[in-house]
């Protein structure tokens, strides 16, 4: 159970921290760099395609797990983007 929580909260926390770091360092100069953490979505995409190609007995659960990890990465990025955007409005 702990490994499953780590697989979901880990990507969310790492992507959130990376997005906040990029947003804080770049501020207004290189605003497009905040999209960089979305490149991590290639990892769950490749994992889910691998599970699908392997087939097997419960391949759907493998694809679902990779989709949940991808969702955690996206939610982490979205949270970091919203926090960085909120700071820009105040200044």
N, CA, C and O atoms as CSV, one atom per row, in Angstrom:
chain,resi,resn,atom,element,x,y,z
A,1,UNK,N,N,0.817,-1.192,0.000
A,1,UNK,CA,C,0.000,0.000,0.000
A,1,UNK,C,C,0.867,1.263,0.000
A,1,UNK,O,O,0.540,2.252,-0.656
A,2,UNK,N,N,1.963,1.216,0.736
A,2,UNK,CA,C,2.859,2.367,0.782
A,2,UNK,C,C,3.503,2.642,-0.560
A,2,UNK,O,O,3.707,3.798,-0.933
A,3,UNK,N,N,3.825,1.575,-1.292
A,3,UNK,CA,C,4.426,1.747,-2.613
A,3,UNK,C,C,3.441,2.398,-3.579
A,3,UNK,O,O,3.823,3.230,-4.403
A,4,UNK,N,N,2.173,2.013,-3.470
A,4,UNK,CA,C,1.158,2.608,-4.332
A,4,UNK,C,C,0.983,4.096,-4.031
A,4,UNK,O,O,0.838,4.904,-4.949
A,5,UNK,N,N,0.996,4.455,-2.750
A,5,UNK,CA,C,0.908,5.866,-2.393
A,5,UNK,C,C,2.118,6.641,-2.885
A,5,UNK,O,O,1.994,7.777,-3.344
A,6,UNK,N,N,3.285,6.025,-2.789
A,6,UNK,CA,C,4.496,6.678,-3.277
A,6,UNK,C,C,4.454,6.870,-4.790
A,6,UNK,O,O,4.944,7.875,-5.304
A,7,UNK,N,N,3.873,5.915,-5.498
A,7,UNK,CA,C,3.785,6.008,-6.952
A,7,UNK,C,C,2.817,7.102,-7.391
A,7,UNK,O,O,2.921,7.598,-8.513
A,8,UNK,N,N,1.885,7.485,-6.537
A,8,UNK,CA,C,0.933,8.524,-6.911
A,8,UNK,C,C,1.299,9.895,-6.342
A,8,UNK,O,O,1.197,10.897,-7.049
A,9,UNK,N,N,1.722,9.956,-5.087
A,9,UNK,CA,C,2.070,11.229,-4.471
A,9,UNK,C,C,3.453,11.712,-4.882
A,9,UNK,O,O,3.700,12.917,-4.908
A,10,UNK,N,N,4.352,10.801,-5.199
A,10,UNK,CA,C,5.703,11.178,-5.607
A,10,UNK,C,C,5.725,12.023,-6.868
A,10,UNK,O,O,6.292,13.116,-6.862
A,11,UNK,N,N,5.114,11.538,-7.965
A,11,UNK,CA,C,5.095,12.358,-9.185
A,11,UNK,C,C,4.370,13.680,-9.004
A,11,UNK,O,O,4.773,14.691,-9.577
A,12,UNK,N,N,3.299,13.684,-8.210
A,12,UNK,CA,C,2.570,14.916,-7.972
A,12,UNK,C,C,3.454,15.926,-7.249
A,12,UNK,O,O,3.515,17.091,-7.640
A,13,UNK,N,N,4.137,15.484,-6.199
A,13,UNK,CA,C,4.979,16.396,-5.423
A,13,UNK,C,C,6.179,16.884,-6.225
A,13,UNK,O,O,6.534,18.061,-6.158
A,14,UNK,N,N,6.808,15.985,-6.987
A,14,UNK,CA,C,7.980,16.369,-7.776
A,14,UNK,C,C,7.590,17.360,-8.870
A,14,UNK,O,O,8.285,18.354,-9.081
A,15,UNK,N,N,6.498,17.098,-9.558
A,15,UNK,CA,C,6.069,18.009,-10.620
A,15,UNK,C,C,5.624,19.358,-10.048
A,15,UNK,O,O,5.897,20.404,-10.638
A,16,UNK,N,N,4.948,19.334,-8.912
A,16,UNK,CA,C,4.548,20.581,-8.266
A,16,UNK,C,C,5.767,21.405,-7.871
A,16,UNK,O,O,5.816,22.609,-8.123
A,17,UNK,N,N,6.747,20.759,-7.252
A,17,UNK,CA,C,7.955,21.477,-6.827
A,17,UNK,C,C,8.734,22.014,-8.031
A,17,UNK,O,O,9.221,23.144,-7.998
A,18,UNK,N,N,8.853,21.216,-9.084
A,18,UNK,CA,C,9.586,21.654,-10.267
A,18,UNK,C,C,8.880,22.813,-10.963
A,18,UNK,O,O,9.533,23.749,-11.424
A,19,UNK,N,N,7.567,22.757,-11.040
A,19,UNK,CA,C,6.814,23.836,-11.665
A,19,UNK,C,C,6.929,25.123,-10.847
A,19,UNK,O,O,7.092,26.208,-11.405
A,20,UNK,N,N,6.844,24.994,-9.523
A,20,UNK,CA,C,7.002,26.177,-8.678
A,20,UNK,C,C,8.404,26.764,-8.793
A,20,UNK,O,O,8.576,27.983,-8.801
A,21,UNK,N,N,9.405,25.888,-8.880
A,21,UNK,CA,C,10.782,26.366,-9.013
A,21,UNK,C,C,10.984,27.099,-10.336
A,21,UNK,O,O,11.575,28.178,-10.371
A,22,UNK,N,N,10.495,26.513,-11.412
A,22,UNK,CA,C,10.626,27.158,-12.718
A,22,UNK,C,C,9.839,28.467,-12.743
A,22,UNK,O,O,10.324,29.473,-13.261
A,23,UNK,N,N,8.637,28.458,-12.192
A,23,UNK,CA,C,7.830,29.675,-12.168
A,23,UNK,C,C,8.457,30.769,-11.334
A,23,UNK,O,O,8.346,31.949,-11.668
A,24,UNK,N,N,9.110,30.390,-10.257
A,24,UNK,CA,C,9.745,31.376,-9.385
A,24,UNK,C,C,11.013,31.943,-10.020
A,24,UNK,O,O,11.283,33.139,-9.909
A,25,UNK,N,N,11.793,31.085,-10.685
A,25,UNK,CA,C,13.050,31.543,-11.265
A,25,UNK,C,C,12.851,32.347,-12.545
A,25,UNK,O,O,13.592,33.297,-12.799
A,26,UNK,N,N,11.866,31.979,-13.347
A,26,UNK,CA,C,11.710,32.656,-14.631
A,26,UNK,C,C,10.817,33.879,-14.532
A,26,UNK,O,O,11.070,34.873,-15.213
A,27,UNK,N,N,9.801,33.839,-13.724
A,27,UNK,CA,C,8.796,34.878,-13.543
A,27,UNK,C,C,8.249,35.341,-14.882
A,27,UNK,O,O,7.384,34.660,-15.432
A,28,UNK,N,N,8.690,36.434,-15.430
A,28,UNK,CA,C,8.090,36.931,-16.671
A,28,UNK,C,C,8.980,36.755,-17.894
A,28,UNK,O,O,8.524,36.954,-19.020
A,29,UNK,N,N,10.226,36.390,-17.696
A,29,UNK,CA,C,11.162,36.356,-18.823
A,29,UNK,C,C,10.891,35.202,-19.783
A,29,UNK,O,O,10.691,35.428,-20.977
A,30,UNK,N,N,10.882,33.997,-19.289
A,30,UNK,CA,C,10.709,32.814,-20.143
A,30,UNK,C,C,9.462,32.069,-19.692
A,30,UNK,O,O,9.562,31.000,-19.090
A,31,UNK,N,N,8.307,32.617,-19.972
A,31,UNK,CA,C,7.063,32.044,-19.472
A,31,UNK,C,C,6.761,30.679,-20.069
A,31,UNK,O,O,6.052,29.887,-19.447
A,32,UNK,N,N,7.265,30.385,-21.226
A,32,UNK,CA,C,6.999,29.091,-21.863
A,32,UNK,C,C,7.717,27.938,-21.174
A,32,UNK,O,O,7.334,26.782,-21.354
A,33,UNK,N,N,8.740,28.227,-20.398
A,33,UNK,CA,C,9.466,27.166,-19.696
A,33,UNK,C,C,8.625,26.485,-18.635
A,33,UNK,O,O,8.964,25.392,-18.182
A,34,UNK,N,N,7.536,27.114,-18.235
A,34,UNK,CA,C,6.687,26.494,-17.225
A,34,UNK,C,C,5.994,25.244,-17.786
A,34,UNK,O,O,5.481,24.427,-17.022
A,35,UNK,N,N,5.979,25.096,-19.098
A,35,UNK,CA,C,5.414,23.894,-19.730
A,35,UNK,C,C,6.383,22.717,-19.730
A,35,UNK,O,O,5.999,21.598,-20.070
A,36,UNK,N,N,7.621,22.957,-19.356
A,36,UNK,CA,C,8.652,21.917,-19.371
A,36,UNK,C,C,8.297,20.682,-18.538
A,36,UNK,O,O,8.529,19.570,-19.014
A,37,UNK,N,N,7.749,20.809,-17.323
A,37,UNK,CA,C,7.419,19.605,-16.554
A,37,UNK,C,C,6.359,18.718,-17.199
A,37,UNK,O,O,6.232,17.551,-16.829
A,38,UNK,N,N,5.600,19.243,-18.151
A,38,UNK,CA,C,4.623,18.398,-18.839
A,38,UNK,C,C,5.302,17.337,-19.704
A,38,UNK,O,O,4.655,16.384,-20.139
A,39,UNK,N,N,6.597,17.497,-19.954
A,39,UNK,CA,C,7.340,16.474,-20.685
A,39,UNK,C,C,7.421,15.160,-19.922
A,39,UNK,O,O,7.642,14.102,-20.511
A,40,UNK,N,N,7.239,15.235,-18.599
A,40,UNK,CA,C,7.228,14.005,-17.803
A,40,UNK,C,C,6.036,13.115,-18.135
A,40,UNK,O,O,6.020,11.943,-17.759
A,41,UNK,N,N,5.044,13.650,-18.829
A,41,UNK,CA,C,3.895,12.832,-19.222
A,41,UNK,C,C,4.266,11.779,-20.259
A,41,UNK,O,O,3.493,10.853,-20.507
A,42,UNK,N,N,5.429,11.912,-20.858
A,42,UNK,CA,C,5.884,10.898,-21.820
A,42,UNK,C,C,6.192,9.579,-21.118
A,42,UNK,O,O,6.075,8.515,-21.726
A,43,UNK,N,N,6.584,9.635,-19.848
A,43,UNK,CA,C,6.914,8.408,-19.112
A,43,UNK,C,C,5.677,7.543,-18.897
A,43,UNK,O,O,5.720,6.358,-19.227
A,44,UNK,N,N,4.560,8.079,-18.353
A,44,UNK,CA,C,3.376,7.227,-18.227
A,44,UNK,C,C,2.797,6.804,-19.571
A,44,UNK,O,O,2.222,5.722,-19.687
A,45,UNK,N,N,2.945,7.649,-20.583
A,45,UNK,CA,C,2.462,7.266,-21.902
A,45,UNK,C,C,3.225,6.055,-22.426
A,45,UNK,O,O,2.627,5.107,-22.936
A,46,UNK,N,N,4.541,6.091,-22.297
A,46,UNK,CA,C,5.348,4.953,-22.743
A,46,UNK,C,C,5.059,3.709,-21.907
A,46,UNK,O,O,5.012,2.600,-22.440
A,47,UNK,N,N,4.865,3.887,-20.606
A,47,UNK,CA,C,4.554,2.749,-19.740
A,47,UNK,C,C,3.222,2.115,-20.082
A,47,UNK,O,O,3.099,0.890,-20.089
A,48,UNK,N,N,2.224,2.935,-20.365
A,48,UNK,CA,C,0.918,2.377,-20.700
A,48,UNK,C,C,0.929,1.692,-22.067
A,48,UNK,O,O,0.275,0.666,-22.255
A,49,UNK,N,N,1.668,2.255,-23.011
A,49,UNK,CA,C,1.784,1.596,-24.317
A,49,UNK,C,C,2.519,0.268,-24.168
A,49,UNK,O,O,2.159,-0.714,-24.818
A,50,UNK,N,N,3.546,0.230,-23.318
A,50,UNK,CA,C,4.269,-1.014,-23.068
A,50,UNK,C,C,3.351,-2.073,-22.456
A,50,UNK,O,O,3.372,-3.231,-22.873
A,51,UNK,N,N,2.553,-1.681,-21.478
A,51,UNK,CA,C,1.616,-2.627,-20.859
A,51,UNK,C,C,0.595,-3.131,-21.871
A,51,UNK,O,O,0.238,-4.309,-21.871
A,52,UNK,N,N,0.134,-2.238,-22.724
A,52,UNK,CA,C,-0.845,-2.623,-23.732
A,52,UNK,C,C,-0.240,-3.594,-24.739
A,52,UNK,O,O,-0.885,-4.562,-25.143
A,53,UNK,N,N,1.006,-3.333,-25.143
A,53,UNK,CA,C,1.665,-4.209,-26.116
A,53,UNK,C,C,2.004,-5.574,-25.514
A,53,UNK,O,O,1.963,-6.587,-26.213
A,54,UNK,N,N,2.336,-5.604,-24.229
A,54,UNK,CA,C,2.652,-6.872,-23.565
A,54,UNK,C,C,1.437,-7.779,-23.486
A,54,UNK,O,O,1.556,-9.000,-23.585
A,55,UNK,N,N,0.276,-7.183,-23.309
A,55,UNK,CA,C,-0.929,-7.990,-23.143
A,55,UNK,C,C,-0.931,-8.602,-21.753
A,55,UNK,O,O,-0.679,-7.906,-20.769
A,56,UNK,N,N,-1.202,-9.851,-21.663
A,56,UNK,CA,C,-1.204,-10.520,-20.376
A,56,UNK,C,C,-2.601,-10.577,-19.783
A,56,UNK,O,O,-3.590,-10.212,-20.419
A,57,UNK,N,N,-2.646,-11.048,-18.540
A,57,UNK,CA,C,-3.934,-11.315,-17.899
A,57,UNK,C,C,-4.625,-10.038,-17.437
A,57,UNK,O,O,-5.801,-9.831,-17.738
A,58,UNK,N,N,-3.915,-9.181,-16.712
A,58,UNK,CA,C,-4.497,-7.948,-16.203
A,58,UNK,C,C,-3.811,-6.725,-16.794
A,58,UNK,O,O,-3.425,-5.825,-16.049
A,59,UNK,N,N,-3.651,-6.668,-18.103
A,59,UNK,CA,C,-2.949,-5.543,-18.711
A,59,UNK,C,C,-3.724,-4.239,-18.531
A,59,UNK,O,O,-3.129,-3.161,-18.532
A,60,UNK,N,N,-5.053,-4.328,-18.376
A,60,UNK,CA,C,-5.852,-3.124,-18.178
A,60,UNK,C,C,-5.493,-2.423,-16.873
A,60,UNK,O,O,-5.509,-1.194,-16.798
A,61,UNK,N,N,-5.165,-3.213,-15.837
A,61,UNK,CA,C,-4.780,-2.613,-14.563
A,61,UNK,C,C,-3.438,-1.890,-14.679
A,61,UNK,O,O,-3.237,-0.849,-14.055
A,62,UNK,N,N,-2.530,-2.435,-15.469
A,62,UNK,CA,C,-1.254,-1.761,-15.700
A,62,UNK,C,C,-1.440,-0.433,-16.409
A,62,UNK,O,O,-0.811,0.564,-16.055
A,63,UNK,N,N,-2.305,-0.425,-17.408
A,63,UNK,CA,C,-2.594,0.819,-18.130
A,63,UNK,C,C,-3.280,1.813,-17.201
A,63,UNK,O,O,-2.992,3.009,-17.254
A,64,UNK,N,N,-4.182,1.333,-16.354
A,64,UNK,CA,C,-4.860,2.206,-15.399
A,64,UNK,C,C,-3.879,2.811,-14.401
A,64,UNK,O,O,-3.989,3.987,-14.056
A,65,UNK,N,N,-2.928,2.019,-13.939
A,65,UNK,CA,C,-1.921,2.537,-13.012
A,65,UNK,C,C,-1.085,3.626,-13.668
A,65,UNK,O,O,-0.823,4.660,-13.052
A,66,UNK,N,N,-0.665,3.408,-14.906
A,66,UNK,CA,C,0.113,4.435,-15.608
A,66,UNK,C,C,-0.733,5.677,-15.879
A,66,UNK,O,O,-0.216,6.795,-15.857
A,67,UNK,N,N,-2.023,5.492,-16.134
A,67,UNK,CA,C,-2.901,6.649,-16.339
A,67,UNK,C,C,-3.057,7.441,-15.041
A,67,UNK,O,O,-3.126,8.670,-15.073
A,68,UNK,N,N,-3.111,6.757,-13.912
A,68,UNK,CA,C,-3.199,7.452,-12.623
A,68,UNK,C,C,-1.917,8.228,-12.338
A,68,UNK,O,O,-1.970,9.334,-11.800
A,69,UNK,N,N,-0.782,7.666,-12.689
A,69,UNK,CA,C,0.488,8.374,-12.509
A,69,UNK,C,C,0.532,9.597,-13.419
A,69,UNK,O,O,0.980,10.664,-12.999
A,70,UNK,N,N,0.075,9.453,-14.651
A,70,UNK,CA,C,0.001,10.596,-15.567
A,70,UNK,C,C,-0.941,11.677,-15.056
A,70,UNK,O,O,-0.659,12.868,-15.189
A,71,UNK,N,N,-2.059,11.260,-14.472
A,71,UNK,CA,C,-2.980,12.222,-13.886
A,71,UNK,C,C,-2.357,12.956,-12.706
A,71,UNK,O,O,-2.590,14.151,-12.521
A,72,UNK,N,N,-1.564,12.244,-11.906
A,72,UNK,CA,C,-0.886,12.879,-10.770
A,72,UNK,C,C,0.143,13.895,-11.267
A,72,UNK,O,O,0.280,14.973,-10.689
A,73,UNK,N,N,0.860,13.557,-12.327
A,73,UNK,CA,C,1.828,14.500,-12.902
A,73,UNK,C,C,1.105,15.748,-13.408
A,73,UNK,O,O,1.549,16.871,-13.170
A,74,UNK,N,N,0.003,15.543,-14.101
A,74,UNK,CA,C,-0.739,16.688,-14.632
A,74,UNK,C,C,-1.320,17.548,-13.513
A,74,UNK,O,O,-1.291,18.776,-13.603
A,75,UNK,N,N,-1.847,16.923,-12.460
A,75,UNK,CA,C,-2.392,17.698,-11.345
A,75,UNK,C,C,-1.302,18.467,-10.609
A,75,UNK,O,O,-1.535,19.586,-10.154
A,76,UNK,N,N,-0.118,17.880,-10.489
A,76,UNK,CA,C,1.001,18.589,-9.884
A,76,UNK,C,C,1.393,19.807,-10.695
A,76,UNK,O,O,1.643,20.877,-10.141
A,77,UNK,N,N,1.447,19.642,-12.020
A,77,UNK,CA,C,1.777,20.776,-12.883
A,77,UNK,C,C,0.684,21.843,-12.800
A,77,UNK,O,O,0.978,23.035,-12.723
A,78,UNK,N,N,-0.557,21.415,-12.817
A,78,UNK,CA,C,-1.667,22.360,-12.778
A,78,UNK,C,C,-1.675,23.150,-11.470
A,78,UNK,O,O,-1.931,24.354,-11.470
A,79,UNK,N,N,-1.397,22.477,-10.364
A,79,UNK,CA,C,-1.321,23.169,-9.082
A,79,UNK,C,C,-0.182,24.170,-9.039
A,79,UNK,O,O,-0.356,25.287,-8.552
A,80,UNK,N,N,0.979,23.786,-9.542
A,80,UNK,CA,C,2.110,24.703,-9.585
A,80,UNK,C,C,1.860,25.877,-10.495
A,80,UNK,O,O,2.235,27.004,-10.171
A,81,UNK,N,N,1.236,25.638,-11.624
A,81,UNK,CA,C,0.916,26.713,-12.561
A,81,UNK,C,C,-0.066,27.697,-11.935
A,81,UNK,O,O,0.081,28.910,-12.084
A,82,UNK,N,N,-1.074,27.165,-11.231
A,82,UNK,CA,C,-2.055,28.038,-10.595
A,82,UNK,C,C,-1.406,28.869,-9.489
A,82,UNK,O,O,-1.722,30.049,-9.343
A,83,UNK,N,N,-0.514,28.276,-8.718
A,83,UNK,CA,C,0.160,29.026,-7.662
A,83,UNK,C,C,1.087,30.095,-8.233
A,83,UNK,O,O,1.155,31.203,-7.701
A,84,UNK,N,N,1.795,29.775,-9.304
A,84,UNK,CA,C,2.669,30.772,-9.934
A,84,UNK,C,C,1.866,31.884,-10.577
A,84,UNK,O,O,2.259,33.050,-10.528
A,85,UNK,N,N,0.765,31.534,-11.169
A,85,UNK,CA,C,-0.071,32.544,-11.810
A,85,UNK,C,C,-0.696,33.476,-10.778
A,85,UNK,O,O,-0.851,34.671,-11.028
A,86,UNK,N,N,-1.052,32.930,-9.625
A,86,UNK,CA,C,-1.608,33.757,-8.557
A,86,UNK,C,C,-0.601,34.768,-8.042
A,86,UNK,O,O,-0.979,35.877,-7.665
A,87,UNK,N,N,0.690,34.400,-8.019
A,87,UNK,CA,C,1.730,35.322,-7.570
A,87,UNK,C,C,1.935,36.440,-8.582
A,87,UNK,O,O,2.233,37.570,-8.196
A,88,UNK,N,N,1.782,36.146,-9.865
A,88,UNK,CA,C,1.963,37.174,-10.898
A,88,UNK,C,C,0.869,38.219,-10.822
A,88,UNK,O,O,1.124,39.393,-11.090
A,89,UNK,N,N,-0.332,37.826,-10.466
A,89,UNK,CA,C,-1.436,38.773,-10.408
A,89,UNK,C,C,-1.268,39.754,-9.260
A,89,UNK,O,O,-1.644,40.920,-9.380
A,90,UNK,N,N,-0.710,39.297,-8.157
A,90,UNK,CA,C,-0.568,40.151,-6.984
A,90,UNK,C,C,0.501,41.212,-7.160
A,90,UNK,O,O,0.406,42.284,-6.562
A,91,UNK,N,N,1.521,40.938,-7.969
A,91,UNK,CA,C,2.621,41.899,-8.129
A,91,UNK,C,C,2.374,42.846,-9.266
A,91,UNK,O,O,3.201,43.717,-9.536
